[in-house]
Amino acid sequence: MLMRHHIPRDRIADRLAAAGYIPDRDLATAVWLMEHLSRPLLLEGEAGVGKTEVALALARANDARLIRLQCYEGLDQNAALYEWNYQRQLLAIKARETHADAADVVEDHIFSEKFLLERPLLSSIRQPKSPVLLIDEVDRADEEFEAFLLELLSDFQVSIPELGTIRATTIPHVVLTSNGTRELSDALRRRCLYHYVDFPDVEREARIITARMPDIDVDLALQIARMVEAIRKEDLRKSPGVAETLDWAAALAGLGIDDLRAEPEVVFETMMCLIKTAEDKSRMTREVSDRLLGKVA
Amino acid sequence: MAGSAAIRETIAAPAGAGARRKLGDFVRVLRDNAFIVGLAETSDALTVLAGPDSSSPSRLRPALRALLCSNKADWEKFDEIFDAFWLGRGMKSATRMSGVLQKTPPGFDSTKSGDRPGNPDGAPDSVQRRPGGDDETNENSPGLREGASRSDSLAKADFRHLANPSDLAEAHAVAARLAKAMRVRLTRREQARRAGRRIDLRRTIHKSIAHGGTPMELVWRQRKNKPLRLVVLLDASGSMSVYSAVFLRFMHGILDTFREAEAFVFHTRLIHISPALRERDATRAVERMSILAQGVGGGTRIGESLGTFNRWHAKRAIHARTCVMIVSDGYDTGPAEQLGREMAALRRRCRRIAWLNPMIGWRDYAPEAAGMKAALPHVDLFAPAHNLESLQALEPYLARI
């Protein structure tokens, strides 16, 4: 078993916070288990709750490289694992035509490491230090790819027909995220630790705002967080995510606002940072905005 | 915390026999509640129990939750089960949950008191099944014996006239076979259509390496055809009860063979029944499904059910090549505007909406119900579905999508 560097259990939350992610308590446990049991961590939740951020922060906290594989429909082994550099191989063949080398010499040459293009998955098991491998939006990839991924995640070795088996020199910390556009297979779910990422509560969201924008007034951050929570409770098609909250906070701070109650006009006008569809926009009228503001601020 | 001492006592010895047994029981309770927990997970859970986390429930709970849950539904149920099992809280609910198949899918509140049967408030479906004049037959009626062949007449017989159990069984079997045949033909048509559009340069060069760089084998690129996905929403209210049995069978056939299919049943609320339908054995599957689908007999809220579908299931269930099939008589006890609005929202998401209404097959039927009228502008195919023949007629339509 390859050893990985572990962050002590009690320090995980602090280390993640220092890396810019304020975790809830349960996530810290899940991250610890993920290191302890060497299992991948599957994060599910609405778009915009900060799933990808977890992996980014984990990489920073571990001082590890982040290798990201963005999944999409039609993603195949060539784009995810490895590919031969055909152009270079062709050039090498042409260059050697004059030498009259034996065929197998040429073959050995063009199928050597030099001509291998590493893609994220292969690269993640051949690092000097365990990286964080982020497999983003795994639900967008095809089911065939999911099965292949499962195999890699349990064996951590890759066989390349022309080259032989490549064993892992490092076991990456694997984080998968899913938006639920497709049901993932039970096998993959079972293999992974599961954490459902919810929208942060008011207190945590305020901490996130102050962590990202150290200059912001603490009371304003709290007001913003309460307002956003109230907006999420409205019946909207797209609830604003954490990134939207941060945008809005930056907008308000940029306009020099320090109390939402004093500026209902500006609050309503900057709401476009949070509301992203025409339908929601028609629902979020000035009256609604003022009502929410009256409730929370 | 009251229970923490008990936990410590039970599992103080690292992975002792007691802990192992207790954990085994816990895993069994989880499995009864539709958790997927394998041996590897159980053994990892033992590792966790042997660690420092076992000293307090507040640390043990998140650890076991991360390990043993595998989707959001599990995630939401876990705390309650954990507390009931390890801390003895709400023990009644634990015994209730253990050993019984879970009946209510997560997210559905089954405790709405207004939905109870016999509630005068919930108006029942106000369908007067008109005696269909001369075609009102029973098992002795000559209607079934006339015609060229027995199977032919069966195909034409309205489902509600199949009172004879053996006829009914045969109709069910035919519905299932039909679904399978449709699947086979739909896939084959798909493959025949496949032909390259563009040259895949990378792969062509790859192949040419074997010929010393001369591109002799061309590799074509083709757009991957997504298989057609069927989402069936079946009305299981009282007014549809004669038809829903056959349709459940038809849906089982479809789900069993279509890799891409989802099934829902609605009456006063929407229920996702695909998991029950995945059961291979048809009779057992239909039984499980009927338990799930059992109406509470308070009318049909089509608009509201569609709203639930749009809000919670549509994102996952619907993609660009999805046909949504709604099987209902269109008698909505909810407001018609709501149904119209939800239908419009659904129409924007999917490729086609087919509305199958068994009553179209009846003589003199006109879509008069307010709900049906509100829904019609958004429907691509409005077809009868009262006998086997009309089900069969769907196939060419689906193949064209």
Interface residues (C-beta under 8 A of the other chain):
Chain A: R9 R25 D26 T29 A30 W32 L33 H36 L37 R39 L41 L42 E44 E73 G74 N78 W84 Y86 Q87 Q89 L90 I93 K94 E97 I110 G180 T181 R182 E183 D186 R189 R190 C192 L193 Y194 H195 Y196
Chain B: I36 V37 G38 A40 E41 D44 T47 V48 G51 P52 D53 R59 P62 A63 R65 A66 L67 C69 S70 N71 K72 D74 W75 R202 I205 H206 S208 I209 G212 G213 K224 K315 R316 H319
